[in-house]
Amino acid sequence: MFYDQHMHSYISIDSEADPFQYIKNGPKYVVFTDHLELQSPGEPKVDITPAFDLLLDLKDELKERGTELLLGVEVGYARGIEGALDHIFSKYPFKVKIMSAHHNGDYGFMSRVDIPRDEMLNSYVDTLLEAVTEWNDFHILAHFDFGFRIHDFDISEIGPYEDRLNKVFETIIEKDIAFEINSKSIFVHGNKALYQWGIERYIALGGKLITLGSDAHHPEDYMLGFEEIIEMLVGNGVSELALFNDENRQMISLKDALEVIHRLKH
């Protein structure tokens, strides 16, 4: 058993993907982690809540086609939304909960605002550290590199951010929140070197919970580059991946994961 733990469907604000297009090759499970963004930047602040019921309405039809839906969610960090999150978490049966830092309350970290690069990167790393410090009820930290994606950044420039990123890793290790290797970051945004650095640091600090997420917003990006990422992990001495299904966490060998990937991608 293995599945991509970071994907988006048409209930995400930035995707039009048909859920059934992801299951053409008959995966046993499919996970959609659509965007839940409360208090997003704007005047006034904007709450973006997916229509999770639309996905749940597809559960039986997906099952008839041999695929079990695991409802997931990607929650963007914002201050003061814990009460609203508790209400939403109690309302829907989320099986995979991933957290991310997409904005600082004033602007999104993928926005091409007229702010110096280093100021934006510092704000991003501060927000990411605040997010993992303040939040607990999550399985996975998504795309730790998110705020670096739009910038021309070389890994030799990591120095000013290194201590805080180490603290991010230490915090998620302490809380048993997994570290996601995001293939969109690596293969679309060119952050392979940053992930190589991150994997080495995470492992050196004692981290053992690693997940793979394509961050697919289109079906063709399902399990994007997972075989190459597994090669990276093998080169770093990693032998297994974490899979989440509510409070049931399983560890799966890279060999077994690769067999599933080959079956679904070829």
N, C-alpha and C positions, 0 to 999 in steps of 0.2 A: 504493500500500500504506500502510495506517495501522491502528493498533489501540490500544485502551484498555490501558494498561500497569499498571493497579492494580485488580484485581478479586478477589473471594473466592467460594469455593464451599463445598459441604457438608463439606469436609475441614478448614475453619477452625472454630475453637472457637466463634466468634460468628456463624456463617452456616449456613443450611440450604439454600442455593441449589443447584438442579439445574443442572449445567453446560450441559445441552442447552437450557435455557430462555434462555441468553444468545445462542444462535446461530439464533434463529428467522428472522432476515432474511439469513442466509447470509454471515456475515463470512468472509473468506479465512483469517484467523488469529484465534485466541482465546488470551488469556493469563490464567492464574490465578496470583495471587501470595498463596497462603494463608499464614496466620500460623505462623511458627516462633518460639516464645518459650522460650528456655532460661533457667533460673534466675529464673523469675518470682517476685514477692513471695509469701511464705507461710512457714509453719513446718512442715516443712522447705520449702526452695525447690522450685518446681515446674517441670518441663520439659514444654512443650506442643509436641509434634511431630506435624504432620499426616500422614495416611496417603497420602503422595504416590503410592504404588503404585496406589491406587484411581483416581486421575486418569489415570495412565499406561495403565491397563487400558482406558480409554475412547478412547485415541488413534486406534485403527483405526476405531471406529464413528464418531467425529467426522469422520475423513478421508472415510469413505463418504458423509457428508452435505455434503462440500465444504469442511470447515473443518479447518485444521491446528492442533493443540494445541501451544502453546509453554509448557512448564512453567516457572512462575516461583515466587518465594518472597519473602515479606516477613519479614525478620529483625529482631526487636526487640533493641536493644542491651542487653548485660549484660557486666560485667567477667569476664574469665577463661574465656570460652567458646570461644575461638578454635580449640582442638584439636577440640572436639566439632563445631564448624562445618566445619572442614576435612574431617572424616570424612563428614558429611552431604553436603557439596558434591561430594565425590569419588564418592558413591554414586548421585546423581541428576543427570540432564542439565538443570540449570537454564539457561534461556535469558534470563530477566529476573530480576535480583537487586536487590531494593530494601531499603533499610535505614531504620529508624525508631527513635525513642526513646519507648517506651510507659511506662516506669517507672524509678525510681531505685534499685531493689533493695529498697526498704522499702514503697513504695506506688505504685500506678498513677497516672499523671497525669490520668486521667479519673475517678479515685475521688473521691467527695465526702467526703474525710477532714477532720477537724477541725484543719486547718492553715491559717494565714493565707495569703491569696491570693498576696501578694508573695513569701512564702517558697516556695510551690509553683512559681511562675513562675521564680524564680531557680534553683531546683533543676532545673527542666525545661531551661532554657537552658544551664546548666552541663553537664547530661547530654548534650544534643544536641551541644554543642561537643566533649565528650569522645568521643562516638561517631564523629564525622567525622574527628577527629584520630587515633583508634586504629585504625579500620577502613579497608581499602583495596579489598577484592575485591568491590565492588558497582558497579552501574550507575547507581542512582538514589537520591537522598535523598527519602523520602516525607514528606508533610505536615509541613513545618517548623513549622507553627503548632500541632501536636497538643496541647501542654501548655496552650495558650491557649483551647482549645475550650470548656471548661465554665465559663469565667470571663467576667464582664461586663467587657470590656476595650475601651477606646477607643484608636485609633491615636495619639492625642495623648500617651498614657502610655508610648510605646515607649522613651523616653530611657534608663532604667536597663538596658535589654536590648540597646540598639542596637549597642554596640561588639562584644559577644559574637556577636550574629547576623551582623554584618558579617564577623567572623572565621569563622563557619560557612560563609558564602558564599565567602570567599577560599579556604578549605580545600578545598571541593568543586570549585571552579574549578581549583585547582592539581592535584587528583587526577583530573580529568575525570569526576567524578560529577555526573550531571544533577540539575537542580532541578525537582522535580515541582510542577505546579499541580494541587492536589487539589480536585476540584469538590465533594466532600462537605463539605470545610471551608468552601467559599464559600457553597454553597446550602443546606446543612443547618445548619451551625454559625454562619453569619453572619460569616465572617471575610474578606469581600471586601476591605475596606480594608487589612487586614494583608497580603493577597496583593498588592494594588496597590503597597504600600510595598515588599514583598519583591521583586517583579519589577523595580521601579525600581532598588533597591540592587544586586541581582544583575547587572543589565545594566551599571550604572555601574562595577561592579568588574571588568567584562570577561567576565562569564558569557555563554555562547552555547548551552549544552545545556539545553533546556527540554523537559519531557515533560508530557503530560496523563494524569491518572489519576482515575477516578471514585471509587475506593475503594468500589465497589459491593459490598454484601453481599446484595443482592436484584436479580434480573434487570431490574426496572423502572428501576434506577439506572444501567444500562449507558450509558456516555458522557454521563452527566448534565451538562447545561449546557455541553457542549463548544463549541457555536456562540458562546455569550456570552463564554466564556473566550478564544476566538480573537479576538473583537472587542477584548477587553482587551489582548491581545498586539499586535495591529495598532496600537492606540493608543500602545503603548510602543515601536514601531519594530521589533518582532520579525517575522521573515519566514519562519522555518522551525522545525520541531520535530525532536527526536531520537527515533529508534526503535532499540530494542536487540533483538538476537537472538544471544545468547551474546556472542562477541567481535566480532560484525559490527554495527557502528553505522552507521545511515543517517540522513541528514538529508532531511526531506520538507517541501515548501513548505506554508504554511498553506492555500493554495488547493487543493492536492491532498488535504490532510487533510480540508478542509471538504466536498469532493465525496464522500469515503467516509462521513463522518458523515451527510450528507444522505441517502445511499442506505440506510444502516443504521437511521436513526432516523425516516424518514418513509415 
